């Protein structure tokens, strides 16, 4: 299991902190205006890590920032790793957002315009373009307007130096390497440091991180079970116990109290004490 990044080391571009900071409606609106170059009067339902999972059989997704205004819905995602599935990921997110936003029985014309924004700390398409704007189009005649109301904007933060707009360039630079050079990015940086001082925020982060590990482990176990059904030999997993032990070791390294570690991991205090002798 990958080590949980220490809470004290989190930056704006870390998934958890990104969601927390963007929960501030004023900050979220300013970021959207900066990224899209439009004026937004107000946004609603700004909440971090919104979970869209309307069907129990579906592959649930967690949206980093999911907000809406009068006529549009926005999803803003921070991407630190190149999983090389960005196209299909945006396709799935779009479908889930539309399903979630359209009430049963309503006509398709009631669907709001949607804008999916990916802030990538790498160049996903290897063309050196600062912002890849993606819409559906007709290959035979680009003049044909599909008019599905969907827009995807993928920002390559590595190429911030090519951006002409000063505020956008500074924002992408801050996402990429944490350098705060403008009033907006300095405010973001100040908010990140302030959030680290809030009592209980670290507990929330640890619980959130453990939940993520739970989801990943369940996926691995399901994959192994499916592989066995197909006669494929796959290395055995140590299961939930080893996962809890590893998480506990990380927390011990961060000097959390034994009782809190037991609470977060499901281990007994005695088990945590035994693990402490090994750290």
N, C-alpha and C positions, 0 to 999 in steps of 0.2 A: 504494500500500500504506500502511495506517495505520502511524504511527510507533509503535515499541515503547516502552512506558512505561519510563523509567529504573528500574532495580532499586531504587535508593535512595529512590524516591518511592512504592514499593508500600505499600499499607495493608492492613488485614485484609480489607476488602471486595473487593480485587482477586482475581480468580479463582485465580491461582497461589498467592498467599500464603494465601488462605482454605484451599485444599487442604492446604498444608504445615502450617499450624497445627492443623487438624482431624485431622491424622494422629496427633496425641497422643491416645491412647485416653481418658485422664482428662478432657482438655478436651472432646473430642468427646462423651463421655457426659454431662458436665455441661451442655453446650450443648443436647443432645437433651432432657435432663430439664427444662431451663429452658423450651424451646420447647413441649414437649408436656405439661408438668405431671404427669409420671409418674416413678416410680422405676425405674431400670434397674440391675440387679445388675452386669452386665458386657457388653461388646461384643467382637466378634471381627472380624478382618480389616479393621481401619481402615487404609485406604490411599488416598492422594490420587489423583484423576484416574483412577479405575478405568475401563478401556475394555471395554465390552460389545459385541462384534461377532461373534456366533456363526455368521453366514452371510456368505460373501464377497460376496454380492450385496446385503446389507442396508446401510442407511445407519447406519454405526457411530456410537455416541454415547460421550461421555466424561462419566462421572458425577463430580461434584466430590467428594462424600464418600459412600461406599458401605459400610455396616457392617451387622452383624446381631447379634441376641442369641438367646436360646433359641427364641423364637417369632415374631420379627418381623425384617424387613429394612427398612433405612432408606436413603433417598437424600436428601441435603441439597444444594441448589443455591443458589448466589449469583447474582442477576440484577441487573446494573447498567444494562441497556438494555431498553427495552420493544419487543420484536420483534413484539408483537401476535399471537403464535402459542402462547401459554402453554397453552391448552387442549389443542391437538393435541400439543404437546411433552410434556405430562404423560401423555397417552395412549400415546405412543410409548415413553417411558421405562418406563412400567408394563409394557408388553408385553415389552420387552427384559429387564427385571429378572426377570419371571416365567419367561421362556424360559431365562435363565441359572441360575435357582435350582432348577428342577425337573428332576431327572434323567430321562433317557429311560426310559419304561416305568413310572414312578411314577404313582400316581393323583393327580388334581387336589386331593384332600383333603390331600395332603402339602405343598401350597403354603403357605408362611408368610404371615402377615399382612404387608402392606407399607404403609409410610408414606413418601410423597414430600413433602418440605418445600421450598418455594421462598422464599428471603429476597429480596424485591424492594425495591430502593431507589427505588420509584415505586409508584403505585397502579394495578395492572394492570386493575382492573375499574371504576375511577373512581367508587366508592361511598363512599369514606372509611372503610371498615371495616379495623380493624387486622389481623384474621386471617380469611381466607375459608376455611371448612372445606367440603370437597367430598367427597360420597359418591354412589354410584349409587343412584337411587331410582325408584320407580314413579310416574309422573305421575298415573295414575288414582286411586291410593290410596297416600298416603305411609306408611301403616301396614305396607304390604308390605315385608318385609325381604329385600333381595337377598343380603346376607351374602356378598359376594365377598372380604371381608377387606382391601379396598383403601381407603386414606384419603389424601387430598391436602390439605395445609394450605399456603395461600399467604399469607405475611406481607407486609403493606404497611408497610414500615419508616418511611415518611413519617408514619404515624399513631401513632408510638410514644407520643405524649403522651396518647392515649386508653386506653392499657393500664393496668389497675389493679395488676397484680402488679409489684412494684418491680423485681425482678431481671430479669424479661422486658422490662419497659419500658426498663431501662438497657441491656440487651443489644441490643435493636432500635435504640436511639438510637446505640449505638456502631457498629453496622453502617451506619446511615444517614450519620452525620457524623463518626465517629471520636472522639467525646467519651467518655472513660473516667471513670466516676463511682463505680463499685463495685469491690469486691475482684476479682470475676471479670473485668470488662472491663479493669481495670488489669493483671491478669495476662496477658490476651490482648495488650494493647498492649506489654507488656514482652517477650513472646515474639516479636512481630513485629520489634521492634528487635533482639532477640538473633539472630534468623534472618538478618538482614541482615549480621551480623558473621561468619557462618560461611563459611569459605573453601570455595569450590566451589559455594555456593548460587546465586551470580550466573550461573555457567556453566550450571547446570541450568535456571535461568529463561530464559536466552537460547536454549538448545537447545529448550526447551518452546515458547517464543514462535515460533521459526522453524518448528517443526513445525506449529503452528497456522496460520501463514501458508501453509505448503505445502498443507495441507488445503484452505484457502480458495481458493488459486490453482487447485488441481486441479478444485475445484467450478466455478470460473469458466470454466476451459478446457473442461470437459465441457459446460457450458451453452452456450458459444459453438459447440462442435462440433455439439451437438444443434440449435441454432438454424440453423446452415448447412444441416443436413439438411432442415429444414423451409422453407428458402428465405428465412430471416430474415437481414437484414443487421445484424451486430453489430460494434461497434468492435473493432479488432484489439488484442490484448494484446502487451505487450513480452516476456512470458514469464518463465521462471525466471531469466534473466540479470539483468533489470532488478530483479526481486524481491531477488536476492542483493546487487545494488549498493545498493539502498535499505537493506537490513538492515545492510550494511557501513557505510554512512554513519551510521546510528544508533549503531553500536558505536564508530565513530571519535569521534563526539560524546561518548561516554562514556569515551573515552581507553583503550580496550582495546588490548593489544599487537597489532601487525599479524599475527603468526603465529597468534594465537588467533582473530582475525577470519577469517583465511583458513580455519582449521580449521572454524569454525562455518558459514561460507557456501559453502565449496567453491571460492572464488576463489583465485587464486594470490597470493602475497605481493606480487608486482610489481603486480598489478591493484589490490590494497588500497592500495599506496603511491601509485598514480596517483589513486585516489579521494580520498586524503588531501589532495592538492593542491587539490582542488575544495571541500573542506569549510571 
